[in-house]
Amino acid sequence: MSTAAQLLFAHVEADQSPRGVGGFHTLAVTPGLAEVDAIEARLLYQTGESAPVKRLYFTTEGGLGVVAQLVALPEPDAAGRGGRYLAHALALDAAALAAVGGDVPALLHAAPFLTTTADALAAARSGVLPPLDLAALPVVPPPPSRVPEELREEILVALAPLLAEDARRTLALLGAPEAVWAVVQSLWPTLDPALRHRCTFDTHFQGGNIARTPYALVGLTQEPTNARFDVYPLPRR
């Protein structure tokens, strides 16, 4: 049976946490998951006023493929501060990733990601999460592409050299996170299956540090100043 380990990371008060810890931390995790600290370090989200859903795919030094969804939490903390969010991550070894065909967008559509504080606390009550049975996930047909073919082909050309094993640059798509997510979904079926694992992405990288958390493709809403980015502005609708 192919499974994915799960991890819930969020900001909660100490009296809510199964670990008795306040602030941002891992609430619960599947036993045996390695590299928890490395995964936590990637689950960063600058919520902002629009508070978009953020979607990630990255790989760890130990060879795990990690898929995550991050959502803003509307409730302030006990001190009245905002900026809280919930991250729900799935970690797959190479065999599990192959079992789903390397189809990261399909996994992001089909997996039952948690999106509220109440649901996260209920799932994390014991501090332990069961592995997710990938074979039990529903088959979700891909949404109709809203990305013009010409645009997709231009982005593929720009992205191709950045999927090389020794690539040190990142393609930055300038646009709204949902527009970036639409591009990622349209690109995936056309990617060489042997290179899909290298197409790491963050659909809302605002406030991120590309040296510490590298990706092949990121979404930004503001022009970056780091020369490591190859910038491609998405057309406004």
C-alpha positions as CSV (number, residue, x, y, z in Angstrom):
1,M,0.0,0.0,0.0
2,S,1.4,3.4,-1.0
3,T,1.0,6.0,1.7
4,A,2.1,9.5,2.5
5,A,3.2,10.7,6.0
6,Q,1.3,13.7,7.2
7,L,2.4,16.8,9.2
8,L,0.3,19.7,10.6
9,F,2.0,23.0,11.3
10,A,0.2,26.0,12.7
11,H,0.1,28.8,15.2
12,V,-2.1,27.9,18.3
13,E,-2.1,28.8,21.9
14,A,-0.3,26.6,24.4
15,D,-3.5,25.4,26.0
16,Q,-4.7,24.2,22.6
17,S,-1.5,22.4,21.5
18,P,-1.1,18.6,22.2
19,R,2.5,19.5,23.0
20,G,1.6,22.4,25.4
21,V,3.5,24.8,23.2
22,G,2.3,28.2,22.0
23,G,3.1,29.8,18.6
24,F,4.0,28.2,15.3
25,H,5.0,24.6,15.6
26,T,4.2,21.1,14.4
27,L,0.9,20.0,16.0
28,A,1.0,16.4,14.9
29,V,2.9,14.1,12.6
30,T,2.9,10.6,11.3
31,P,5.3,8.5,13.4
32,G,8.6,7.7,11.7
33,L,8.6,10.7,9.4
34,A,12.2,11.8,8.9
35,E,13.4,15.4,8.3
36,V,10.6,17.0,10.2
37,D,12.7,20.1,10.9
38,A,13.6,20.4,7.2
39,I,10.0,20.3,6.3
40,E,8.9,22.8,8.9
41,A,11.5,25.2,7.5
42,R,9.7,25.3,4.2
43,L,6.2,25.9,5.6
44,L,6.4,29.7,5.6
45,Y,3.6,31.9,4.6
46,Q,3.4,35.7,4.5
47,T,-0.4,36.0,4.6
48,G,-1.0,39.6,3.6
49,E,-4.4,41.2,3.0
50,S,-5.5,38.9,0.2
51,A,-4.6,35.7,2.2
52,P,-4.5,33.4,-0.9
53,V,-4.2,29.6,-0.6
54,K,-0.5,28.7,-1.0
55,R,0.6,25.5,-2.6
56,L,4.1,24.0,-2.4
57,Y,6.1,21.1,-3.8
58,F,9.7,20.5,-2.8
59,T,12.1,17.7,-2.2
60,T,14.3,17.0,0.8
61,E,17.9,15.9,1.1
62,G,16.7,12.5,2.1
63,G,14.7,12.1,-1.1
64,L,11.2,12.8,0.1
65,G,8.8,14.7,-2.1
66,V,6.7,17.0,0.0
67,V,3.3,18.5,-1.1
68,A,1.7,21.1,1.1
69,Q,-1.3,23.5,1.2
70,L,-1.1,26.6,3.5
71,V,-4.1,28.7,4.4
72,A,-4.5,31.8,6.4
73,L,-6.4,31.5,9.7
74,P,-8.8,34.5,10.3
75,E,-8.7,34.3,14.1
76,P,-6.1,36.5,15.8
77,D,-4.0,35.0,18.6
78,A,-4.5,35.7,22.3
79,A,-2.7,39.0,22.0
80,G,-4.9,40.1,19.1
81,R,-2.2,39.7,16.4
82,G,-3.0,38.4,12.9
83,G,-0.8,36.5,10.5
84,R,-1.7,33.0,11.7
85,Y,-1.8,30.2,9.2
86,L,-2.2,26.4,8.9
87,A,0.0,24.2,6.8
88,H,-0.9,20.6,6.0
89,A,2.0,18.7,4.4
90,L,2.2,15.2,2.8
91,A,5.6,13.5,2.5
92,L,6.1,10.8,-0.1
93,D,9.1,8.6,-0.6
94,A,10.2,7.8,-4.2
95,A,8.0,4.7,-4.5
96,A,4.9,6.6,-3.3
97,L,5.5,9.5,-5.6
98,A,5.9,7.1,-8.5
99,A,2.7,5.4,-7.5
100,V,0.8,8.6,-8.1
101,G,2.6,9.1,-11.4
102,G,4.5,12.1,-10.0
103,D,1.3,14.1,-10.5
104,V,1.7,16.7,-7.8
105,P,-1.3,18.9,-9.0
106,A,-3.6,15.9,-8.9
107,L,-2.5,15.1,-5.4
108,L,-3.1,18.7,-4.3
109,H,-6.6,18.4,-5.7
110,A,-7.5,15.0,-4.3
111,A,-5.9,15.0,-0.8
112,P,-8.2,16.0,2.1
113,F,-6.2,19.0,3.3
114,L,-7.4,20.6,6.6
115,T,-8.2,24.3,6.4
116,T,-9.6,25.4,9.8
117,T,-8.2,25.6,13.4
118,A,-11.0,23.4,14.7
119,D,-10.3,20.6,12.3
120,A,-6.6,20.8,12.8
121,L,-6.9,20.7,16.6
122,A,-9.3,17.7,16.4
123,A,-6.9,15.8,14.1
124,A,-3.9,16.7,16.2
125,R,-5.5,15.9,19.6
126,S,-3.1,13.0,20.2
127,G,-0.1,14.5,18.4
128,V,-0.1,11.6,16.0
129,L,-1.5,11.5,12.4
130,P,-2.0,8.2,10.5
131,P,-0.4,7.8,7.1
132,L,-2.6,8.8,4.2
133,D,-3.6,5.9,1.9
134,L,-2.9,7.3,-1.6
135,A,-4.9,4.5,-3.3
136,A,-8.0,5.6,-1.4
137,L,-8.0,9.1,-2.8
138,P,-10.6,10.0,-5.3
139,V,-9.7,10.4,-8.9
140,V,-10.1,14.1,-9.6
141,P,-10.2,15.1,-13.3
142,P,-7.9,18.1,-14.0
143,P,-9.8,21.4,-14.3
144,P,-10.1,22.9,-17.8
145,S,-6.9,24.9,-18.5
146,R,-7.3,28.6,-18.5
147,V,-3.8,29.1,-19.7
148,P,-3.4,29.9,-23.5
149,E,-1.3,27.3,-25.3
150,E,1.2,30.0,-26.5
151,L,1.7,31.2,-23.0
152,R,2.3,27.7,-21.7
153,E,4.8,26.9,-24.3
154,E,6.7,30.2,-23.6
155,I,6.9,29.3,-19.9
156,L,8.0,25.7,-20.7
157,V,10.9,27.1,-22.8
158,A,11.9,29.4,-19.9
159,L,11.6,26.6,-17.3
160,A,13.4,23.8,-19.2
161,P,17.0,24.8,-18.4
162,L,16.0,25.4,-14.7
163,L,15.1,21.7,-14.3
164,A,18.7,20.6,-14.9
165,E,20.3,18.8,-12.0
166,D,22.8,21.6,-11.4
167,A,20.4,24.5,-12.1
168,R,20.9,27.5,-9.7
169,R,18.3,29.8,-11.1
170,T,14.5,30.1,-10.5
171,L,11.7,31.1,-12.8
172,A,9.5,33.8,-11.0
173,L,6.0,34.2,-12.4
174,L,4.7,37.6,-11.6
175,G,1.0,37.4,-10.9
176,A,-1.7,36.4,-8.5
177,P,-1.2,33.1,-6.7
178,E,-4.2,31.5,-8.3
179,A,-2.9,32.5,-11.8
180,V,0.4,30.9,-10.9
181,W,-1.3,27.8,-9.7
182,A,-3.3,27.6,-13.0
183,V,0.0,27.8,-14.9
184,V,1.5,25.0,-12.8
185,Q,-1.5,22.7,-13.5
186,S,-1.3,23.4,-17.2
187,L,2.5,22.7,-17.3
188,W,2.4,19.4,-15.5
189,P,1.0,17.1,-18.3
190,T,3.6,18.4,-20.7
191,L,6.6,17.9,-18.4
192,D,8.9,15.0,-19.0
193,P,7.9,12.4,-16.3
194,A,11.6,11.9,-15.6
195,L,11.9,15.6,-14.7
196,R,8.7,16.2,-12.8
197,H,10.3,15.6,-9.4
198,R,12.6,18.6,-10.2
199,C,9.8,21.0,-10.9
200,T,9.5,22.2,-7.4
201,F,7.3,25.2,-6.8
202,D,5.8,27.7,-4.4
203,T,2.7,29.5,-5.7
204,H,3.0,32.4,-3.3
205,F,6.7,33.0,-2.5
206,Q,6.3,36.6,-1.2
207,G,8.6,37.1,1.7
208,G,10.6,34.0,0.9
209,N,14.4,33.5,0.8
210,I,15.4,31.7,-2.4
211,A,18.9,30.9,-1.1
212,R,17.4,29.1,2.0
213,T,14.4,27.6,0.3
214,P,15.2,27.0,-3.4
215,Y,12.6,26.2,-6.0
216,A,12.5,25.8,-9.7
217,L,9.4,28.0,-10.1
218,V,7.8,30.5,-7.7
219,G,4.9,32.9,-7.8
220,L,5.5,36.5,-6.8
221,T,3.2,39.5,-6.7
222,Q,6.0,42.0,-6.7
223,E,9.1,42.3,-8.9
224,P,12.1,40.6,-7.2
225,T,15.4,42.3,-6.6
226,N,17.4,39.1,-6.4
227,A,19.4,38.5,-9.6
228,R,18.9,34.7,-9.2
229,F,15.3,35.0,-10.6
230,D,14.4,34.8,-14.3
231,V,11.2,37.0,-14.2
232,Y,8.2,36.2,-16.4
233,P,5.2,38.6,-16.0
234,L,1.9,36.8,-16.4
235,P,-0.7,38.7,-18.4
236,R,-3.4,40.4,-16.4
237,R,-7.0,39.3,-17.0
